[in-house]
Amino acid sequence: MTALQQQGQAAKAATYVLATAGTAKKNAALNAIADVLTERQAEWLSANAEDVAAAKEAGMRPAMLDRLTLTPERVAGIVDGVRQVAALPDPIGKVDKMETRPNGLIIGRRRVPLGVIAIIFEARPNVTVDAAALCLKSGNVCILRGGKEAIRSNRCVAELMRQALRSVGLPEDCISLVQDTSHE
């Protein structure tokens, strides 16, 4: 079994816990993520500085380099975004379009988590956090695959988020990062 298959199985197992976690638990996890990113921002910035140095050496275009670069101000914005997601109403369980059929059968649509969402994105470490936060709020487990240029930043922030999940009693596999940066 490949590492990616194992990661997928662990993510699938985490769906059963996250789907029933409830709003308070998901919000606690999001706030724990915001807290750990604030408290340990120096680690994330250090990993990002390594990514930026390697990208400069590889000749990355200035616009892409800017997207890759984290600063304390950008981290504060990312943290604020996570707290904003936590403050949003929980979309799960909401019933839309309830109707009664002529035979008396009541039919409606209820919002439920999808399960596991895989997201592939470019070298933007902020997307790692944004995507994870939105998935978590909607009760979905995520497997993230960022660009190879941001691998150090993404590894660091993914581990910080996984620690935050553990601290509130959710499986760390609710958020995972594909470690292999090859296209194969």
DOVEXMI-898850 format. One record per residue: residue number from 1; residue in one letter; x, y, z of N, C-alpha, C, O, CB in turn. Coordinates in pm, whole numbers. Glycine has a CB too. Example, Ala and Ser with C-alpha at 12.3 -4.5 7.8 and 13.67 -1.06 7.14 Angstrom:
REM residues 2
> nr  rest  n.east  n.north  n.up  ca.east  ca.north  ca.up  c.east  c.north  c.up  o.east  o.north  o.up  cb.east  cb.north  cb.up
> 1  A  1319  -569  780  1230  -450  780  1320  -330  780  1424  -332  846  1131  -447  905
> 2  S  1285  -225  708  1367  -106  714  1290  3  787  1341  114  804  1408  -60  572
REM end
This chain:
REM residues 184
> nr  rest  n.east  n.north  n.up  ca.east  ca.north  ca.up  c.east  c.north  c.up  o.east  o.north  o.up  cb.east  cb.north  cb.up
> 1  M  85  -118  0  0  0  0  90  125  0  186  133  77  -97  -1  123
> 2  T  58  221  -86  139  341  -95  109  437  21  9  423  91  114  412  -229
> 3  A  198  532  38  178  632  144  50  711  119  -22  745  213  300  729  152
> 4  L  21  740  -7  -100  816  -40  -226  734  -10  -327  789  35  -98  858  -187
> 5  Q  -221  604  -35  -335  519  -4  -357  512  148  -470  516  196  -314  376  -61
> 6  Q  -248  503  223  -259  503  369  -317  634  418  -400  638  509  -122  477  434
> 7  Q  -271  743  357  -321  875  395  -472  885  366  -547  941  445  -244  986  319
> 8  G  -514  830  253  -656  831  217  -739  749  314  -849  789  352  -675  779  76
> 9  Q  -687  633  355  -760  550  451  -772  619  587  -876  613  652  -690  415  467
> 10  A  -664  684  630  -668  756  757  -767  872  750  -839  900  846  -527  808  795
> 11  A  -770  940  636  -864  1050  617  -1008  999  621  -1094  1060  684  -836  1123  484
> 12  K  -1032  889  554  -1167  831  553  -1211  795  694  -1326  820  731  -1172  707  462
> 13  A  -1122  736  772  -1155  702  911  -1189  827  992  -1277  823  1078  -1039  625  977
> 14  A  -1119  936  966  -1143  1061  1039  -1280  1122  1004  -1336  1197  1085  -1033  1163  1008
> 15  T  -1334  1090  887  -1464  1148  848  -1574  1109  944  -1665  1187  970  -1501  1103  707
> 16  Y  -1566  988  998  -1671  940  1087  -1675  1020  1218  -1781  1040  1276  -1652  792  1117
> 17  V  -1559  1064  1262  -1553  1145  1384  -1595  1289  1354  -1677  1347  1425  -1411  1142  1446
> 18  L  -1537  1346  1247  -1563  1487  1217  -1710  1511  1178  -1766  1614  1213  -1472  1534  1104
> 19  A  -1770  1417  1107  -1909  1434  1064  -2005  1447  1181  -2113  1506  1167  -1950  1318  977
> 20  T  -1968  1393  1294  -2056  1399  1412  -2001  1489  1522  -2051  1489  1634  -2077  1259  1467
> 21  A  -1898  1566  1489  -1830  1646  1592  -1915  1760  1647  -1902  1794  1765  -1703  1704  1535
> 22  G  -2000  1817  1569  -2082  1928  1617  -2013  2062  1602  -1891  2070  1588  -2118  1905  1762
> 23  T  -2093  2165  1605  -2045  2301  1582  -1943  2345  1686  -1839  2400  1650  -2162  2398  1582
> 24  A  -1970  2321  1813  -1879  2366  1920  -1741  2304  1904  -1640  2373  1922  -1938  2331  2058
> 25  K  -1734  2177  1872  -1606  2108  1857  -1530  2161  1735  -1409  2182  1742  -1628  1955  1845
> 26  K  -1600  2182  1625  -1535  2235  1505  -1485  2377  1529  -1375  2413  1486  -1632  2233  1384
> 27  N  -1564  2458  1596  -1520  2595  1627  -1403  2595  1724  -1312  2678  1712  -1637  2676  1686
> 28  A  -1404  2503  1819  -1290  2492  1911  -1164  2456  1835  -1056  2509  1864  -1319  2387  2021
> 29  A  -1176  2366  1738  -1060  2327  1657  -1010  2445  1575  -889  2468  1566  -1097  2209  1564
> 30  L  -1101  2520  1516  -1060  2636  1436  -991  2741  1523  -890  2799  1483  -1182  2698  1366
> 31  N  -1045  2765  1641  -982  2862  1731  -848  2810  1783  -755  2889  1804  -1076  2893  1849
> 32  A  -836  2680  1802  -708  2622  1843  -605  2637  1731  -487  2661  1757  -724  2473  1881
> 33  I  -649  2622  1607  -559  2644  1493  -512  2789  1492  -393  2815  1476  -630  2608  1360
> 34  A  -604  2881  1507  -567  3023  1509  -468  3051  1623  -371  3124  1604  -693  3113  1525
> 35  D  -493  2993  1738  -404  3014  1853  -263  2960  1826  -164  3028  1852  -462  2948  1978
> 36  V  -255  2837  1775  -124  2777  1754  -48  2850  1643  75  2862  1650  -138  2627  1719
> 37  L  -117  2899  1542  -49  2975  1437  4  3107  1491  108  3156  1446  -144  3001  1320
> 38  T  -65  3165  1585  -18  3288  1647  100  3260  1739  203  3327  1732  -132  3356  1726
> 39  E  84  3160  1825  188  3129  1923  317  3079  1860  426  3107  1910  137  3026  2021
> 40  R  306  3005  1751  424  2943  1691  452  2995  1551  504  2923  1465  408  2793  1689
> 41  Q  416  3119  1530  434  3180  1399  581  3184  1358  611  3175  1239  377  3321  1398
> 42  A  673  3196  1453  816  3202  1420  861  3075  1349  944  3081  1258  899  3222  1548
> 43  E  807  2960  1388  842  2834  1321  796  2835  1176  869  2795  1085  780  2715  1395
> 44  W  674  2882  1155  617  2887  1021  694  2986  934  724  2958  818  468  2925  1026
> 45  L  726  3102  991  801  3202  916  942  3152  882  994  3183  775  810  3333  996
> 46  S  1003  3077  971  1135  3022  946  1131  2922  831  1216  2926  741  1190  2956  1073
> 47  A  1034  2833  833  1019  2736  724  991  2807  593  1042  2768  488  905  2636  756
> 48  N  911  2912  600  879  2989  480  1003  3060  426  1021  3070  305  768  3090  510
> 49  A  1087  3110  515  1210  3178  470  1298  3081  391  1362  3121  294  1288  3235  592
> 50  E  1302  2954  432  1377  2853  357  1316  2833  218  1389  2822  119  1380  2719  434
> 51  D  1182  2828  211  1115  2814  81  1144  2933  -9  1172  2916  -128  964  2798  100
> 52  V  1138  3052  48  1162  3174  -30  1306  3177  -82  1329  3212  -198  1134  3299  55
> 53  A  1401  3142  2  1542  3140  -40  1563  3042  -155  1630  3073  -253  1634  3104  79
> 54  A  1504  2923  -143  1517  2823  -249  1449  2870  -377  1500  2847  -487  1459  2689  -204
> 55  A  1335  2935  -364  1262  2985  -481  1340  3096  -551  1343  3101  -674  1124  3037  -440
> 56  K  1402  3183  -475  1485  3289  -534  1601  3227  -611  1633  3268  -722  1538  3386  -426
> 57  E  1663  3128  -550  1777  3060  -613  1734  2990  -742  1811  2982  -838  1839  2958  -515
> 58  A  1611  2940  -744  1559  2871  -863  1508  2968  -969  1470  2927  -1079  1448  2776  -824
> 59  G  1507  3098  -937  1464  3198  -1034  1315  3218  -1045  1265  3252  -1153  1516  3162  -1165
> 60  M  1243  3197  -937  1098  3217  -939  1064  3362  -973  1132  3455  -929  1036  3179  -803
> 61  R  961  3379  -1052  916  3514  -1091  874  3594  -967  825  3537  -870  798  3505  -1191
> 62  P  894  3726  -971  861  3809  -855  716  3797  -807  692  3796  -686  889  3952  -888
> 63  A  621  3787  -899  480  3777  -857  456  3647  -780  385  3647  -679  387  3784  -981
> 64  M  513  3539  -828  497  3411  -759  572  3412  -625  525  3355  -526  548  3296  -847
> 65  L  687  3476  -624  767  3487  -502  689  3564  -395  693  3529  -277  902  3557  -531
> 66  D  618  3667  -437  537  3745  -344  425  3659  -285  396  3669  -166  477  3868  -414
> 67  R  363  3575  -366  256  3487  -318  309  3383  -220  238  3341  -128  188  3417  -435
> 68  L  432  3343  -240  495  3243  -153  535  3300  -17  536  3229  83  616  3185  -222
> 69  T  568  3428  -15  628  3490  104  526  3519  213  421  3579  189  698  3618  65
> 70  L  559  3476  332  479  3509  451  550  3616  531  673  3621  535  454  3383  538
> 71  T  473  3702  595  523  3804  687  437  3796  813  331  3733  812  518  3950  621
> 72  P  481  3858  921  396  3859  1041  257  3918  1012  157  3873  1069  464  3938  1153
> 73  E  252  4018  926  123  4080  893  34  3982  815  -86  3974  839  144  4209  810
> 74  R  95  3909  724  17  3811  647  -31  3697  736  -144  3649  722  101  3755  530
> 75  V  53  3653  827  13  3548  920  -104  3599  1006  -199  3525  1031  133  3504  1011
> 76  A  -96  3722  1051  -207  3779  1130  -336  3780  1049  -443  3754  1104  -172  3924  1177
> 77  G  -328  3811  920  -445  3808  833  -500  3667  816  -622  3647  814  -410  3865  697
> 78  I  -411  3571  805  -453  3431  793  -523  3386  921  -627  3321  915  -331  3340  763
> 79  V  -466  3420  1034  -525  3386  1164  -662  3451  1177  -757  3388  1223  -432  3431  1281
> 80  D  -673  3576  1137  -802  3646  1141  -904  3574  1052  -1021  3562  1088  -786  3794  1096
> 81  G  -859  3527  936  -947  3454  847  -999  3325  910  -1116  3290  893  -876  3422  718
> 82  V  -913  3255  981  -956  3132  1050  -1060  3165  1156  -1159  3094  1171  -834  3059  1114
> 83  R  -1037  3272  1230  -1136  3312  1333  -1269  3355  1270  -1375  3332  1327  -1079  3427  1420
> 84  Q  -1262  3417  1153  -1385  3454  1082  -1463  3330  1039  -1585  3326  1048  -1352  3540  959
> 85  V  -1391  3228  991  -1457  3103  954  -1523  3041  1076  -1635  2991  1067  -1356  3004  889
> 86  A  -1455  3042  1190  -1512  2987  1313  -1641  3060  1352  -1733  3000  1408  -1410  2996  1427
> 87  A  -1647  3189  1323  -1764  3269  1361  -1882  3251  1265  -1994  3293  1296  -1727  3415  1366
> 88  L  -1860  3189  1151  -1969  3167  1055  -2069  3065  1109  -2033  2980  1190  -1913  3119  919
> 89  P  -2193  3075  1065  -2290  2972  1106  -2249  2836  1048  -2192  2829  939  -2434  3009  1060
> 90  D  -2278  2732  1120  -2244  2597  1074  -2339  2559  960  -2461  2560  979  -2253  2493  1191
> 91  P  -2284  2525  843  -2373  2491  731  -2433  2350  743  -2531  2319  675  -2297  2501  601
> 92  I  -2376  2266  828  -2418  2127  836  -2549  2114  915  -2566  2175  1021  -2308  2042  900
> 93  G  -2638  2033  862  -2766  2006  928  -2878  2098  885  -2995  2071  916  -2750  2017  1074
> 94  K  -2847  2205  815  -2950  2298  771  -3040  2229  668  -2992  2161  579  -2888  2428  712
> 95  V  -3170  2248  682  -3267  2190  590  -3317  2298  496  -3361  2404  540  -3385  2123  666
> 96  D  -3308  2270  367  -3354  2363  264  -3474  2301  191  -3489  2179  183  -3240  2396  163
> 97  K  -3556  2385  139  -3662  2345  46  -3748  2229  97  -3760  2127  29  -3601  2306  -85
> 98  M  -3805  2244  210  -3894  2142  265  -4029  2155  194  -4084  2264  182  -3910  2157  421
> 99  E  -4082  2042  148  -4214  2045  83  -4290  1917  116  -4230  1814  147  -4200  2061  -71
> 100  T  -4421  1926  110  -4507  1810  132  -4566  1770  -2  -4629  1850  -71  -4619  1842  236
> 101  R  -4546  1646  -38  -4598  1591  -164  -4748  1566  -149  -4798  1559  -37  -4524  1459  -203
> 102  P  -4820  1553  -262  -4965  1529  -255  -5004  1406  -173  -5113  1401  -116  -5019  1514  -395
> 103  N  -4914  1306  -167  -4946  1186  -89  -4912  1201  59  -4926  1106  136  -4871  1068  -146
> 104  G  -4866  1323  101  -4835  1348  240  -4689  1329  278  -4649  1360  390  -4917  1262  325
> 105  L  -4608  1277  185  -4466  1255  210  -4394  1390  217  -4409  1474  128  -4403  1165  99
> 106  I  -4318  1411  324  -4244  1536  340  -4103  1515  290  -4034  1422  333  -4243  1583  489
> 107  I  -4059  1601  198  -3926  1589  136  -3851  1721  156  -3907  1829  140  -3937  1553  -16
> 108  G  -3725  1707  192  -3641  1825  208  -3496  1791  179  -3460  1674  166  -3655  1884  349
> 109  R  -3414  1892  170  -3271  1872  151  -3199  1914  278  -3220  2024  330  -3219  1952  28
> 110  R  -3115  1826  328  -3036  1854  447  -2890  1860  406  -2841  1774  332  -3060  1747  558
> 111  R  -2820  1961  454  -2678  1976  423  -2596  1881  509  -2609  1878  632  -2631  2122  445
> 112  V  -2511  1802  443  -2425  1705  511  -2283  1719  456  -2265  1769  344  -2479  1559  493
> 113  P  -2184  1676  531  -2047  1679  479  -2031  1586  360  -2101  1485  350  -1947  1642  590
> 114  L  -1939  1619  271  -1909  1533  156  -1825  1414  199  -1844  1304  147  -1837  1613  47
> 115  G  -1733  1435  292  -1643  1329  339  -1499  1374  333  -1454  1450  419  -1662  1203  255
> 116  V  -1426  1328  231  -1286  1365  213  -1275  1452  89  -1325  1416  -17  -1195  1240  201
> 117  I  -1210  1565  104  -1188  1656  -8  -1038  1667  -30  -962  1698  62  -1252  1797  17
> 118  A  -995  1641  -154  -855  1658  -191  -843  1789  -268  -921  1816  -359  -803  1536  -276
> 119  I  -745  1869  -230  -726  2000  -292  -582  2013  -337  -489  1994  -259  -765  2115  -194
> 120  I  -564  2047  -464  -431  2071  -520  -424  2219  -552  -514  2275  -615  -404  1982  -649
> 121  F  -315  2283  -509  -301  2426  -529  -156  2462  -548  -67  2379  -526  -360  2504  -411
> 122  E  -130  2585  -589  7  2629  -617  80  2665  -489  31  2640  -379  6  2748  -713
> 123  A  195  2723  -504  285  2755  -392  236  2877  -314  296  2984  -321  427  2780  -444
> 124  R  128  2861  -242  72  2968  -159  39  2910  -22  -65  2847  -4  -55  3031  -226
> 125  P  128  2932  75  106  2871  208  -22  2914  276  -75  2841  360  221  2904  297
> 126  N  -74  3031  243  -199  3075  304  -316  2986  262  -410  2966  340  -229  3220  266
> 127  V  -310  2931  141  -418  2845  93  -425  2717  175  -533  2662  193  -398  2812  -56
> 128  T  -313  2670  225  -310  2551  309  -402  2571  429  -481  2483  463  -165  2518  355
> 129  V  -392  2684  491  -474  2714  609  -617  2745  569  -711  2695  630  -414  2832  689
> 130  D  -635  2828  467  -770  2865  424  -853  2743  385  -968  2728  427  -764  2962  306
> 131  A  -794  2655  305  -865  2535  260  -898  2444  378  -1010  2393  388  -781  2459  156
> 132  A  -802  2424  466  -825  2338  582  -936  2395  671  -1021  2320  719  -695  2322  663
> 133  A  -935  2525  692  -1037  2588  778  -1177  2572  719  -1271  2539  790  -1005  2737  798
> 134  L  -1189  2596  589  -1321  2584  527  -1371  2440  526  -1489  2414  549  -1316  2638  384
> 135  C  -1280  2347  501  -1319  2205  505  -1363  2167  646  -1466  2102  664  -1203  2115  459
> 136  L  -1285  2207  744  -1317  2173  883  -1453  2229  923  -1534  2158  984  -1209  2226  977
> 137  K  -1480  2353  891  -1607  2416  927  -1725  2341  864  -1831  2329  925  -1609  2564  884
> 138  S  -1705  2292  741  -1813  2222  672  -1815  2072  703  -1887  1996  638  -1802  2243  523
> 139  G  -1734  2030  802  -1736  1891  845  -1665  1795  753  -1687  1674  759  -1875  1848  861
> 140  N  -1578  1847  667  -1507  1765  571  -1360  1749  608  -1296  1844  653  -1520  1823  433
> 141  V  -1309  1630  588  -1167  1602  605  -1098  1646  477  -1155  1635  369  -1140  1449  636
> 142  C  -974  1696  488  -906  1740  366  -767  1679  355  -696  1659  453  -895  1892  363
> 143  I  -732  1650  230  -597  1609  194  -547  1719  101  -603  1742  -6  -593  1465  124
> 144  L  -441  1785  143  -391  1904  72  -263  1872  -4  -179  1796  44  -367  2019  170
> 145  R  -249  1931  -122  -128  1913  -202  -91  2049  -259  -148  2093  -360  -148  1805  -316
> 146  G  5  2115  -194  51  2245  -241  169  2231  -336  221  2122  -357  90  2333  -122
> 147  G  209  2342  -393  322  2343  -484  452  2307  -413  468  2332  -293  335  2479  -549
> 148  K  545  2249  -489  672  2205  -429  753  2320  -374  835  2300  -284  754  2131  -532
> 149  E  731  2440  -425  807  2556  -379  774  2594  -235  853  2660  -168  781  2673  -469
> 150  A  658  2552  -186  613  2587  -50  612  2467  43  547  2471  147  474  2648  -55
> 151  I  683  2360  8  672  2236  85  714  2252  231  650  2194  319  755  2128  20
> 152  R  818  2328  259  861  2345  398  756  2422  478  722  2384  590  998  2419  404
> 153  S  705  2529  419  599  2608  485  476  2523  509  417  2527  617  561  2731  399
> 154  N  437  2445  408  317  2363  418  333  2250  520  240  2219  594  281  2306  282
> 155  R  450  2188  522  474  2082  622  462  2138  763  400  2078  850  613  2018  602
> 156  C  522  2253  783  519  2315  916  377  2350  958  333  2313  1067  606  2441  918
> 157  V  304  2420  871  170  2464  909  74  2347  919  -17  2349  1003  118  2567  808
> 158  A  91  2246  837  4  2128  847  25  2059  981  -72  2017  1046  30  2030  731
> 159  E  150  2047  1023  178  1984  1153  121  2068  1268  69  2013  1364  329  1964  1171
> 160  L  132  2200  1258  75  2286  1362  -77  2268  1369  -133  2260  1479  110  2434  1336
> 161  M  -143  2262  1254  -288  2245  1253  -327  2107  1307  -426  2095  1379  -343  2263  1111
> 162  R  -249  2005  1274  -278  1871  1325  -263  1867  1477  -341  1800  1545  -184  1768  1259
> 163  Q  -164  1938  1531  -149  1947  1677  -270  2014  1739  -317  1973  1846  -21  2024  1713
> 164  A  -321  2118  1674  -439  2188  1725  -560  2095  1726  -639  2097  1821  -469  2314  1639
> 165  L  -574  2015  1623  -686  1919  1619  -677  1821  1735  -777  1794  1803  -686  1843  1485
> 166  R  -557  1767  1758  -538  1673  1869  -572  1738  2003  -629  1674  2091  -393  1621  1872
> 167  S  -537  1866  2017  -558  1935  2145  -705  1949  2182  -738  1965  2299  -495  2072  2141
> 168  V  -794  1942  2082  -938  1952  2111  -1009  1818  2096  -1132  1811  2103  -1003  2055  2020
> 169  G  -932  1712  2076  -991  1579  2070  -1042  1534  1934  -1120  1439  1926  -1101  1572  2164
> 170  L  -999  1599  1829  -1034  1554  1694  -916  1479  1634  -801  1505  1670  -1074  1675  1603
> 171  P  -942  1385  1543  -831  1313  1480  -743  1408  1399  -793  1494  1326  -884  1200  1390
> 172  E  -613  1392  1412  -520  1477  1337  -536  1456  1187  -501  1543  1108  -376  1449  1379
> 173  D  -588  1340  1147  -604  1311  1005  -722  1384  941  -752  1362  824  -621  1164  985
> 174  C  -788  1471  1017  -888  1559  956  -821  1655  859  -885  1706  767  -966  1638  1064
> 175  I  -692  1680  880  -613  1763  790  -484  1688  762  -412  1651  855  -585  1906  852
> 176  S  -454  1665  635  -327  1603  602  -269  1666  477  -340  1726  396  -343  1451  584
> 177  L  -139  1651  463  -65  1711  353  7  1602  276  74  1517  336  35  1817  405
> 178  V  -6  1604  145  69  1511  61  215  1554  67  249  1668  33  16  1509  -87
> 179  Q  300  1463  111  442  1496  130  524  1486  1  628  1549  -11  500  1404  235
> 180  D  477  1407  -93  548  1386  -219  522  1504  -312  407  1533  -344  504  1253  -285
> 181  T  626  1572  -355  609  1689  -441  626  1656  -589  620  1746  -673  707  1797  -401
> 182  S  648  1529  -622  664  1493  -764  529  1494  -834  425  1484  -769  731  1355  -778
> 183  H  530  1504  -963  404  1502  -1040  353  1360  -1059  235  1340  -1088  423  1568  -1176
> 184  E  440  1262  -1042  396  1124  -1055  299  1088  -944  251  974  -938  517  1029  -1053
REM end
